[in-house]
Amino acid sequence: MASKTNPLAFLQQVRSETSKITWPSRRETMISTVMVLVMVIFASLFFFAADQLIGWILSYVLNTGN
């Protein structure tokens, strides 16, 4: 069983660990954000095209197309 930690010691440990965090710079954050947005656009276009193609193929196979 784990021993109980003094709340004051726990807060000191938390403060010590949070001081070790390396936050990304503003530039790194902006680059990551742009990369995510570009990938979302590409993925949405891909899935839209795949959905349209599958819909067209199914309507052709089932003879419901024009």
Rosetta blueprint (number, residue, H / E / L):
1 M L
2 A L
3 S L
4 K L
5 T L
6 N L
7 P H
8 L H
9 A H
10 F H
11 L H
12 Q H
13 Q H
14 V H
15 R H
16 S H
17 E H
18 T H
19 S L
20 K L
21 I L
22 T L
23 W L
24 P L
25 S L
26 R H
27 R H
28 E H
29 T H
30 M H
31 I H
32 S H
33 T H
34 V H
35 M H
36 V H
37 L H
38 V H
39 M H
40 V H
41 I H
42 F H
43 A H
44 S H
45 L H
46 F H
47 F H
48 F H
49 A H
50 A H
51 D H
52 Q H
53 L H
54 I H
55 G H
56 W H
57 I H
58 L H
59 S H
60 Y H
61 V H
62 L L
63 N L
64 T L
65 G L
66 N L
